[in-house]
């Protein structure tokens, strides 16, 4: 297969490509060799591991397929890879490329060198990636034999008796570099790079991974969403329990458990959505979708964080651990497919927000307030629907016709508007009844009339949210939007002042 490199492979800034090519030229092994170049696929040409991503895709979207294919492991990794490749869809278009390496390979192809792709990945996957780029003379993958390490070295020695230059990244590639005529390092660790250089072969070029920044990691675990979890403190504040130090400590420790679980589920959701995110104009830049954070270790770390958090929660307060486990189950059900059911997805978001209040009630040791929990369900259902309504309105404006992977269509705008506004008004009515039937009757406020300003301020804010949503101007979910919106901050401050004056 021959052809020119597609523009999506050259998304790296021109200056960065030039610097990489200049560095490659500086460390070249001498005069430009015409030996063929053989390139590995996983974590070399692409920044991710296709087998890991396929297995995780099956786990989240087709678990029965994974269960059916798993027994093939007894026949070897090649048989397992073949089973996954045969039964699962594979999107080569969205795979994140190592753009500086691709640019160098294009340059070498222009000089007349043959470029070949050879990987332990299944043949169908290797050929799909090769077809996307169009610069490879051949594409070889695993079929009956797992082409890794010595097996790949033996094959390439037979195919290229005159010699070849190998592009790889892993310790298993040391066996291939042992028989190769030249070395190209692409994403290799320091230990692997040192081992490759110790072989005494000329190193034609080296392409290094850029470490994940702290900002990227914090963004991946959604630190900017952590404020939502402060809802666990609402019950203890409304119950005037700020002088109950043991309850405050339990709630603070419980918050840590909630943060660990919610961040872990965000990571799991990104893994489940990896293919869809790569087709999205902004989400494709996320750490996992872009290949900057490998899906497999992220999955393992998330599961570990969840297990530790649940264990600590159980020791802290068994009822709290039960609610946290239920929150996790609903979240995973949402990620596994319920988020693609229109309106049910926004109802689940309302349930998840309300469950934070239930956690706070159990940690504070207070009685449940049906009024508060009912208000929360209606209120957060409305806010979640506002976000979907914005997406539906934008889909209509852009002419796309639907929201990818969400199940909504442009014609649903009237439906989301009616449900969202109706539940917003219902939540305000429930708040008024909550003040009349519960707050005022308890007689715990010295100036309870000040509380009547709270539903008024909330009505203004909800009206603003829905106005912006209907105009397609809600750039984020309403809660995150409120943290940056000046009008929302003013109204939130007013609510806080009214609460303090009522005490």
C-alpha positions as CSV (number, residue, x, y, z in Angstrom):
1,X,0.0,0.0,0.0
2,X,1.4,3.4,-1.0
3,X,0.1,6.9,-0.9
4,X,0.4,10.3,0.8
5,X,0.0,10.9,4.5
6,X,-3.4,12.3,5.5
7,X,-3.5,15.7,7.1
8,X,-4.9,14.3,10.4
9,X,-1.5,12.6,10.9
10,X,0.2,16.0,10.8
11,X,-1.8,17.8,13.5
12,X,1.5,18.5,15.3
13,X,2.6,22.2,14.9
14,X,5.0,22.7,12.0
15,X,7.8,23.9,14.2
16,X,7.6,20.8,16.4
17,X,7.8,18.5,13.4
18,X,10.8,20.4,12.0
19,X,12.6,20.2,15.3
20,X,12.0,16.5,15.5
21,X,13.2,15.9,11.9
22,X,16.3,18.0,12.6
23,X,17.1,16.1,15.7
24,X,16.6,12.8,13.8
25,X,19.0,14.0,11.1
26,X,21.6,15.0,13.7
27,X,21.7,11.5,15.2
28,X,21.5,9.6,12.0
29,X,23.8,6.7,11.6
30,X,25.7,8.2,8.6
31,X,24.6,8.7,5.0
32,X,20.9,8.2,4.4
33,X,20.4,4.4,4.3
34,X,18.0,2.8,1.9
35,X,17.3,-0.1,4.1
36,X,13.6,-0.7,4.7
37,X,12.0,0.6,7.9
38,X,9.7,-1.7,9.9
39,X,7.4,0.0,12.3
40,X,5.7,-1.5,15.4
41,X,2.1,-0.4,16.0
42,X,1.0,-0.4,19.7
43,X,2.5,2.5,21.7
44,X,4.9,3.1,18.9
45,X,3.1,4.3,15.7
46,X,0.0,4.9,17.8
47,X,0.0,6.2,21.4
48,X,-2.2,3.4,22.8
49,X,-2.5,-0.4,23.0
50,X,-5.1,-1.6,20.6
51,X,-5.6,-5.0,22.4
52,X,-6.2,-3.3,25.8
53,X,-8.6,-0.9,24.2
54,X,-10.5,-3.7,22.5
55,X,-10.8,-5.7,25.7
56,X,-12.0,-2.7,27.6
57,X,-14.5,-1.8,24.8
58,X,-15.9,-5.4,25.1
59,X,-16.1,-5.1,28.9
60,X,-18.1,-1.9,28.7
61,X,-20.2,-2.5,25.6
62,X,-20.3,-6.2,24.8
63,X,-19.4,-8.1,28.0
64,X,-21.0,-11.3,26.6
65,X,-18.6,-11.2,23.7
66,X,-15.7,-10.8,26.1
67,X,-16.9,-13.8,28.1
68,X,-17.2,-15.8,24.9
69,X,-13.7,-14.9,23.7
70,X,-11.9,-15.2,27.0
71,X,-11.6,-19.1,26.8
72,X,-9.6,-18.6,23.6
73,X,-6.7,-17.5,25.8
74,X,-5.9,-21.1,26.4
75,X,-5.0,-21.3,22.7
76,X,-2.6,-18.4,23.0
77,X,-2.7,-14.6,22.8
78,X,-3.0,-14.7,19.0
79,X,-6.2,-16.7,19.2
80,X,-7.6,-14.3,21.8
81,X,-6.7,-11.3,19.6
82,X,-8.3,-12.9,16.6
83,X,-11.5,-13.5,18.5
84,X,-11.8,-9.9,19.6
85,X,-11.0,-8.6,16.1
86,X,-13.6,-10.8,14.6
87,X,-16.4,-9.9,17.0
88,X,-15.8,-6.3,17.8
89,X,-15.9,-3.1,15.7
90,X,-12.6,-1.3,15.4
91,X,-12.2,2.4,14.6
92,X,-8.8,3.0,13.1
93,X,-9.7,6.6,12.2
94,X,-9.7,7.8,15.7
95,X,-6.5,6.2,17.0
96,X,-4.1,8.8,18.3
97,X,-0.9,8.8,16.1
98,X,2.6,9.6,17.2
99,X,2.6,12.6,14.8
100,X,6.3,13.3,14.9
101,X,7.1,9.7,14.0
102,X,4.6,9.7,11.2
103,X,6.1,12.9,9.8
104,X,9.6,11.3,9.8
105,X,8.3,8.2,8.2
106,X,6.7,10.3,5.4
107,X,10.0,12.0,4.9
108,X,11.8,8.7,4.6
109,X,9.2,7.4,2.2
110,X,9.8,10.5,0.0
111,X,13.5,9.6,-0.1
112,X,12.5,6.2,-1.6
113,X,12.7,4.0,1.5
114,X,10.2,1.2,1.9
115,X,8.0,1.5,5.0
116,X,6.5,-1.6,6.5
117,X,4.1,-2.1,9.4
118,X,4.6,-5.2,11.6
119,X,2.8,-5.7,14.9
120,X,1.7,-8.3,17.4
121,X,-1.8,-6.9,17.0
122,X,-4.2,-8.9,14.9
123,X,-3.8,-8.7,11.2
124,X,-7.1,-7.0,10.6
125,X,-6.2,-4.2,13.0
126,X,-2.8,-3.7,11.5
127,X,-4.2,-3.5,8.0
128,X,-6.9,-1.1,9.0
129,X,-4.3,1.3,10.5
130,X,-2.1,0.9,7.4
131,X,-5.0,1.7,5.1
132,X,-5.6,4.9,7.1
133,X,-2.1,6.2,6.6
134,X,-1.3,4.9,3.1
135,X,2.5,4.9,3.4
136,X,3.2,1.3,4.1
137,X,4.3,-1.2,1.5
138,X,3.1,-4.1,3.6
139,X,1.2,-4.6,6.8
140,X,1.8,-7.7,8.9
141,X,0.0,-8.7,12.1
142,X,-0.6,-11.8,14.3
143,X,-2.8,-14.6,12.9
144,X,-1.8,-18.1,14.1
145,X,1.4,-16.8,15.8
146,X,1.7,-13.9,18.2
147,X,4.3,-11.7,16.5
148,X,6.1,-10.4,19.5
149,X,9.7,-10.5,20.6
150,X,11.7,-13.4,19.1
151,X,8.8,-14.5,16.9
152,X,8.8,-11.1,15.2
153,X,12.6,-11.1,15.0
154,X,12.6,-14.5,13.2
155,X,10.0,-13.4,10.7
156,X,11.7,-10.1,9.9
157,X,15.0,-11.8,9.4
158,X,13.5,-14.1,6.8
159,X,11.6,-11.2,5.1
160,X,14.5,-8.8,5.0
161,X,17.7,-10.8,4.7
162,X,19.7,-7.8,3.5
163,X,18.7,-5.9,6.7
164,X,16.1,-3.5,8.1
165,X,15.7,-0.6,10.5
166,X,13.2,-1.3,13.3
167,X,11.0,1.2,15.1
168,X,9.8,0.0,18.5
169,X,9.2,1.0,22.1
170,X,9.1,-2.0,24.4
171,X,11.5,-4.5,26.1
172,X,10.1,-7.2,23.8
173,X,11.5,-5.2,20.9
174,X,15.1,-5.7,22.1
175,X,15.0,-9.1,20.5
176,X,14.1,-7.5,17.2
177,X,16.7,-4.8,17.5
178,X,19.3,-7.6,18.1
179,X,18.8,-8.7,14.5
180,X,18.0,-5.3,12.9
181,X,20.6,-3.2,11.1
182,X,19.4,0.0,12.8
183,X,17.3,1.4,15.6
184,X,14.6,3.9,15.9
185,X,13.2,4.6,19.4
186,X,9.6,5.7,19.7
187,X,8.1,6.2,23.1
188,X,10.7,3.8,24.7
189,X,11.4,4.1,28.4
190,X,14.9,5.1,29.6
191,X,15.7,1.5,30.5
192,X,14.6,0.1,27.0
193,X,16.4,2.9,25.2
194,X,19.6,2.1,27.2
195,X,19.2,-1.6,26.3
196,X,18.8,-0.8,22.6
197,X,21.8,1.5,22.5
198,X,23.9,-1.2,24.3
199,X,23.4,-3.5,21.3
200,X,25.8,-1.2,19.4
201,X,23.4,-0.7,16.5
202,X,23.1,2.8,14.9
203,X,20.2,4.8,16.2
204,X,18.6,6.7,13.3
205,X,16.1,8.7,15.3
206,X,14.4,8.9,18.7
207,X,10.9,10.1,19.5
208,X,10.1,10.6,23.2
209,X,6.8,10.7,25.1
210,X,5.9,14.0,26.7
211,X,5.0,13.3,30.4
212,X,1.5,14.0,31.5
213,X,1.3,17.3,33.3
214,X,-0.3,17.7,36.7
215,X,-3.0,19.8,35.1
216,X,-3.8,17.0,32.6
217,X,-4.1,14.5,35.5
218,X,-6.3,16.8,37.5
219,X,-8.5,17.4,34.5
220,X,-8.8,13.7,33.8
221,X,-10.1,13.0,37.4
222,X,-12.4,16.1,37.1
223,X,-11.1,18.1,40.0
224,X,-13.3,20.9,38.7
225,X,-16.3,18.8,39.5
226,X,-15.4,18.1,43.1
227,X,-17.4,21.1,44.4
228,X,-20.6,19.2,43.4
229,X,-19.7,16.7,46.1
230,X,-19.9,19.4,48.8
231,X,-23.7,18.5,48.8
232,X,-22.8,16.0,51.5
233,X,-22.5,18.9,53.9
234,X,-25.9,20.4,53.1
235,X,-27.9,18.1,55.5
236,X,-25.6,19.0,58.4
237,X,-25.9,22.7,57.6
238,X,-29.7,22.7,57.3
239,X,-29.8,20.6,60.5
240,X,-27.7,23.3,62.3
241,X,-25.2,20.6,63.2
242,X,-22.1,22.7,62.7
243,X,-21.2,22.3,66.4
244,X,-21.4,18.5,66.2
245,X,-17.7,17.9,65.7
246,X,-17.9,14.1,65.4
247,X,-20.5,14.4,62.6
248,X,-18.5,17.1,60.9
249,X,-15.4,14.8,61.0
250,X,-17.4,11.8,59.6
251,X,-18.8,14.0,56.8
252,X,-15.3,15.3,55.9
253,X,-13.9,11.8,55.8
254,X,-16.9,10.6,53.9
255,X,-16.3,13.4,51.4
256,X,-12.9,11.9,50.6
257,X,-14.5,8.6,49.8
258,X,-17.0,10.2,47.6
259,X,-14.3,12.2,45.8
260,X,-12.3,9.0,45.2
261,X,-15.3,7.1,43.8
262,X,-16.6,10.0,41.6
263,X,-13.1,10.6,40.1
264,X,-12.7,6.9,39.4
265,X,-16.1,6.7,37.7
266,X,-15.2,9.7,35.6
267,X,-12.1,7.8,34.4
268,X,-14.2,4.6,33.7
269,X,-16.7,6.7,31.8
270,X,-13.9,8.1,29.6
271,X,-12.7,4.6,28.9
272,X,-16.2,3.5,28.0
273,X,-16.6,6.6,25.7
274,X,-13.1,6.5,24.2
275,X,-14.3,5.9,20.6
276,X,-17.1,8.5,20.8
277,X,-14.8,11.0,22.4
278,X,-12.2,10.7,19.6
279,X,-14.9,11.8,17.2
280,X,-15.9,14.8,19.3
281,X,-14.4,18.2,18.5
282,X,-13.3,18.9,22.1
283,X,-13.4,15.6,24.0
284,X,-10.8,14.1,21.7
285,X,-8.3,16.1,23.6
286,X,-9.0,14.3,26.9
287,X,-6.1,12.4,28.4
288,X,-7.4,9.0,27.6
289,X,-9.0,9.7,24.2
290,X,-5.8,11.4,23.1
291,X,-3.6,8.4,24.2
292,X,-1.7,10.6,26.7
293,X,-3.1,8.4,29.5
294,X,-3.1,4.7,28.7
295,X,-6.6,3.1,29.2
296,X,-5.4,-0.1,30.9
297,X,-3.5,1.4,33.8
298,X,-6.1,4.1,34.2
299,X,-8.7,1.3,34.5
300,X,-6.7,-0.6,37.1
301,X,-6.1,2.5,39.1
302,X,-9.8,3.4,39.1
303,X,-10.8,0.0,40.3
304,X,-8.2,0.1,43.1
305,X,-9.4,3.6,44.1
306,X,-13.0,2.4,44.2
307,X,-12.2,-0.7,46.4
308,X,-10.2,1.4,48.9
309,X,-12.9,4.0,49.1
310,X,-15.6,1.5,49.7
311,X,-13.6,-0.3,52.3
312,X,-12.9,2.9,54.2
313,X,-16.5,4.0,53.9
314,X,-17.6,0.7,55.4
315,X,-15.4,1.2,58.4
316,X,-16.6,4.8,58.7
317,X,-20.4,4.2,58.6
318,X,-22.0,1.1,57.1
319,X,-25.1,2.9,56.0
320,X,-23.0,5.5,54.2
321,X,-21.0,2.7,52.5
322,X,-24.3,1.2,51.3
323,X,-25.4,4.5,49.7
324,X,-22.0,5.0,48.2
325,X,-22.1,1.5,46.7
326,X,-25.6,2.2,45.3
327,X,-24.2,5.5,43.8
328,X,-21.4,3.5,42.2
329,X,-23.8,0.9,40.8
330,X,-26.1,3.6,39.3
331,X,-23.1,5.4,37.8
332,X,-21.7,2.3,36.2
333,X,-25.2,1.5,34.8
334,X,-25.3,5.0,33.4
335,X,-21.8,4.5,31.8
336,X,-22.6,1.1,30.5
337,X,-25.6,2.3,28.4
338,X,-28.4,4.1,30.3
339,X,-26.9,7.5,29.3
340,X,-28.0,6.7,25.8
341,X,-31.7,6.6,26.8
342,X,-33.2,10.0,26.4
343,X,-34.7,11.6,29.6
344,X,-33.8,8.6,31.6
345,X,-30.2,9.8,31.5
346,X,-31.1,13.1,33.0
347,X,-33.3,11.4,35.7
348,X,-30.3,9.3,36.7
349,X,-28.2,12.5,37.0
350,X,-30.9,13.8,39.4
351,X,-30.7,10.5,41.4
352,X,-26.9,10.8,41.6
353,X,-27.0,14.3,42.9
354,X,-29.7,13.4,45.4
355,X,-27.7,10.4,46.6
356,X,-25.0,12.8,47.8
357,X,-27.6,14.4,50.1
358,X,-28.5,10.9,51.4
359,X,-24.9,10.2,52.1
360,X,-24.7,13.5,54.0
361,X,-27.8,12.5,56.0
362,X,-26.3,9.1,57.0
363,X,-22.9,10.7,57.9
364,X,-24.6,13.4,60.0
365,X,-26.9,10.9,61.7
366,X,-30.0,13.0,60.9
367,X,-33.5,12.0,60.0
368,X,-34.5,12.0,56.3
369,X,-36.4,14.9,54.9
370,X,-38.7,13.8,52.1
371,X,-39.2,17.5,51.1
372,X,-35.5,18.1,50.7
373,X,-34.9,14.9,48.7
374,X,-37.9,15.4,46.5
375,X,-36.8,19.0,45.8
376,X,-33.3,17.7,44.9
377,X,-34.6,15.1,42.4
378,X,-36.8,17.7,40.5
379,X,-34.2,20.4,40.7
380,X,-31.2,18.4,39.4
381,X,-33.3,16.6,36.8
382,X,-34.2,20.0,35.4
383,X,-30.5,21.2,35.4
384,X,-29.4,18.0,33.7
385,X,-32.1,18.4,31.1
386,X,-31.0,22.0,30.5
387,X,-27.6,20.7,29.4
388,X,-29.2,18.2,27.0
389,X,-31.6,20.8,25.7
390,X,-28.6,23.0,24.8
391,X,-27.0,20.1,22.9
392,X,-30.2,19.4,21.1
393,X,-30.6,23.1,20.1
394,X,-27.0,23.2,18.9
395,X,-27.5,20.0,16.9
396,X,-30.4,21.7,15.2
397,X,-28.3,24.8,14.4
398,X,-25.4,22.8,13.1
399,X,-27.6,20.5,11.0
400,X,-26.2,17.3,12.5
401,X,-29.7,16.0,13.3
402,X,-28.8,14.2,16.5
403,X,-26.5,14.1,19.5
404,X,-23.8,11.5,19.1
405,X,-24.1,8.5,21.5
406,X,-26.9,10.2,23.5
407,X,-30.1,9.1,21.7
408,X,-31.5,12.6,21.3
409,X,-32.7,14.1,18.0
410,X,-33.3,17.7,17.0
411,X,-37.1,17.1,17.1
412,X,-36.8,16.4,20.8
413,X,-36.1,20.1,21.6
414,X,-39.8,20.8,22.5
415,X,-39.8,17.7,24.8
416,X,-36.6,18.6,26.7
417,X,-37.9,22.2,27.1
418,X,-41.2,21.1,28.5
419,X,-39.8,18.5,30.9
420,X,-37.0,20.7,32.0
421,X,-39.0,23.9,32.7
422,X,-41.9,21.9,34.3
423,X,-39.5,20.2,36.8
424,X,-37.8,23.5,37.5
425,X,-41.1,25.0,38.5
426,X,-42.1,21.9,40.5
427,X,-38.8,22.1,42.4
428,X,-39.5,25.7,43.4
429,X,-43.0,24.8,44.6
430,X,-41.5,21.9,46.6
431,X,-39.0,24.3,48.2
432,X,-41.9,26.6,49.3
433,X,-43.7,23.6,50.8
434,X,-40.5,22.5,52.4
435,X,-40.2,25.9,54.1
436,X,-43.8,26.0,55.2
437,X,-44.3,22.4,56.3
438,X,-40.9,21.6,57.8
439,X,-38.6,24.5,58.3
440,X,-41.1,27.0,59.9
441,X,-42.7,24.3,62.1
442,X,-39.4,23.3,63.6
443,X,-38.9,26.8,65.0
444,X,-35.1,26.6,64.8
445,X,-34.6,29.9,63.0
446,X,-34.8,33.3,64.8
447,X,-35.8,35.2,61.7
448,X,-37.4,32.6,59.4
449,X,-39.0,35.2,57.1
450,X,-35.6,35.8,55.5
451,X,-35.8,32.3,54.0
452,X,-38.6,33.4,51.6
453,X,-35.9,35.2,49.6
454,X,-34.3,31.8,48.8
455,X,-36.9,30.5,46.4
456,X,-37.1,33.9,44.8
457,X,-33.3,34.0,44.1
458,X,-33.4,30.4,43.0
459,X,-36.3,31.1,40.6
460,X,-34.3,33.9,39.0
461,X,-31.2,31.7,38.6
462,X,-33.2,28.7,37.1
463,X,-34.9,31.1,34.7
464,X,-31.6,32.4,33.6
465,X,-30.2,28.8,33.1
466,X,-33.2,27.8,30.9
467,X,-33.0,31.1,28.9
468,X,-29.4,30.5,28.1
469,X,-30.0,26.8,27.4
470,X,-32.8,27.5,25.0
471,X,-30.6,29.9,23.2
472,X,-27.9,27.3,23.0
473,X,-25.4,29.3,25.1
474,X,-24.9,26.9,28.0
475,X,-21.3,26.0,27.4
476,X,-21.0,23.6,30.3
477,X,-23.3,21.8,32.7
478,X,-25.3,24.3,34.8
479,X,-23.5,23.6,38.1
480,X,-20.0,24.2,36.6
481,X,-21.4,27.2,34.7
482,X,-22.7,28.7,37.9
483,X,-19.2,28.6,39.5
484,X,-17.9,30.9,36.7
485,X,-21.0,33.0,36.0
486,X,-21.0,36.4,37.7
487,X,-24.8,36.6,38.0
488,X,-24.9,33.1,39.5
489,X,-22.2,34.0,42.0
490,X,-24.2,37.1,43.0
491,X,-27.4,35.1,43.5
492,X,-25.6,32.3,45.4
493,X,-24.0,34.9,47.7
494,X,-27.5,36.4,48.3
495,X,-28.8,32.9,49.2
496,X,-26.0,32.5,51.7
497,X,-26.6,35.9,53.3
498,X,-30.4,35.2,53.6
499,X,-29.6,31.9,55.3
500,X,-27.3,33.5,57.8
501,X,-29.8,36.3,58.5
502,X,-32.5,33.7,59.2
503,X,-30.5,31.9,61.9
